Amino acid sequence: MKIDNITATAQVQQATQQENVSQTGFDKILEEAKKSGDTSELRKATDELEAIFINMMMKSMRSTITETDGIFKKSESEKMFQEMLDEEYANSMAASGGIGISDMIFKQFEQSMASEDDQPASTFEMKG
């Protein structure tokens, strides 16, 4: 049963890593990029988002494959290794250009940052 504990721990660590680029973290990075004008952190965050998306896509594709491709059933450690390998593939794909999601997100935020700089600050008042 030690393997089950290791697998559960690995899954928790993976979920924690994915939360590093959560909505709150991404908002913080976006605000810092707006203030400083430096978009390198925004680029890193969009690349990480793309890596997470690719990893989720690979998990979905793997789930469609049946495990009857061999004589022996896959062990938990082999499954965990495959998940870790897929995660590295996803990170590598995102770092080398990915599938274009990172670029689209980055350009969208870059345009919104530029348009916010051009517009004067507006005040919104609720009338009650």
RACORUR-V455007 format. One record per pair of residues at least 24 apart in sequence whose C-alpha atoms are under 6 Angstrom apart, sorted by the first residue. I is the first residue (numbers start at 1). J is the second residue. D is the distance in Angstrom with one decimal. If there is no record, write none. Layout:
I:J:D
I:J:D
This chain:
46:102:4.9
47:94:5.9
47:102:5.3
50:102:5.5
51:90:5.1
51:91:5.1
51:94:5.2
54:90:5.4
55:87:5.6
55:90:5.2
